[in-house]
């Protein structure tokens, strides 16, 4: 099974969604992320990280609030934003990095 490091070291952009089960805005983002994956397909990877179950990953990237989104390419963080992010904005950020 691929580790978090393996996944974010990919040549294609990886959108990491740091979220939590109890988080209302995180639940609001689920259909947005599904649409994003449908539109962008295999050109991107979307990885959901539950901060309560993966405290190490959350603290390694100083995630204070959820949802927090980060885009990695070849292991380097290229973009980061917290809160609800519109589909078009996510798509625009990923397209810049592709």
C-alpha positions as CSV (number, residue, x, y, z in Angstrom):
1,X,0.0,0.0,0.0
2,X,1.3,3.5,-0.9
3,X,2.2,5.8,2.0
4,X,1.3,9.4,2.2
5,X,4.8,10.4,1.2
6,X,4.7,8.0,-1.9
7,X,1.4,9.6,-3.0
8,X,2.4,13.2,-2.6
9,X,5.7,12.5,-4.5
10,X,3.7,11.7,-7.6
11,X,4.4,13.5,-10.9
12,X,0.7,14.4,-11.1
13,X,-0.8,17.0,-8.7
14,X,-2.3,15.6,-5.5
15,X,-5.0,17.5,-3.8
16,X,-4.9,16.7,-0.1
17,X,-8.2,17.3,1.8
18,X,-7.4,17.5,5.6
19,X,-10.9,17.0,7.1
20,X,-12.8,15.5,10.0
21,X,-16.0,13.4,10.4
22,X,-17.6,16.1,12.7
23,X,-16.9,19.0,10.4
24,X,-19.9,20.5,8.6
25,X,-17.9,22.5,6.0
26,X,-15.9,19.3,5.2
27,X,-19.2,17.5,4.4
28,X,-20.2,20.4,2.1
29,X,-16.9,19.9,0.2
30,X,-17.6,16.2,-0.6
31,X,-19.8,16.7,-3.7
32,X,-17.4,19.5,-4.8
33,X,-14.5,17.1,-4.7
34,X,-16.5,14.4,-6.5
35,X,-17.3,16.8,-9.3
36,X,-13.7,17.9,-9.5
37,X,-12.5,14.3,-9.9
38,X,-15.2,13.7,-12.5
39,X,-14.0,16.8,-14.5
40,X,-10.3,16.3,-14.1
41,X,-10.2,12.5,-14.1
42,X,-6.8,10.8,-13.9
43,X,-4.8,14.0,-14.3
44,X,-5.0,14.5,-10.6
45,X,-5.2,12.5,-7.3
46,X,-7.5,13.5,-4.5
47,X,-6.4,12.2,-1.0
48,X,-8.7,12.6,2.0
49,X,-6.9,12.7,5.4
50,X,-9.0,12.5,8.6
51,X,-7.1,14.7,11.0
52,X,-8.4,12.8,14.0
53,X,-7.0,9.5,12.7
54,X,-3.8,11.0,11.2
55,X,-2.6,13.5,13.7
56,X,1.0,13.1,12.5
57,X,0.2,14.2,9.0
58,X,-1.9,17.1,10.2
59,X,0.7,18.4,12.6
60,X,3.5,17.9,10.0
61,X,1.8,20.4,7.8
62,X,0.6,22.6,10.7
63,X,-3.1,22.0,9.9
64,X,-5.0,24.1,12.5
65,X,-8.5,24.1,11.0
66,X,-10.6,21.8,8.8
67,X,-11.1,21.6,5.9
68,X,-7.6,22.6,4.8
69,X,-6.6,21.8,1.2
70,X,-3.1,21.5,-0.1
71,X,-1.8,20.7,-3.5
72,X,1.4,18.7,-3.8
73,X,3.5,17.9,-6.9
74,X,6.6,15.8,-6.6
75,X,6.4,16.1,-2.8
76,X,6.4,19.9,-2.8
77,X,3.5,21.9,-1.4
78,X,2.4,24.2,-4.2
79,X,-0.8,25.7,-2.8
80,X,-2.8,25.8,0.4
81,X,-6.2,27.1,1.6
82,X,-8.5,26.5,4.5
83,X,-12.3,26.6,4.5
84,X,-14.9,25.9,1.8
85,X,-13.3,26.4,-1.6
86,X,-15.4,26.7,-4.8
87,X,-15.0,24.0,-7.4
88,X,-13.8,26.5,-10.1
89,X,-11.1,27.8,-7.7
90,X,-9.8,24.3,-7.0
91,X,-9.8,23.5,-10.7
92,X,-8.0,26.7,-11.5
93,X,-5.2,26.0,-8.9
94,X,-4.8,22.4,-10.1
95,X,-4.7,23.4,-13.8
96,X,-1.9,25.9,-13.0
97,X,0.2,23.1,-11.5
98,X,-0.5,20.4,-14.1
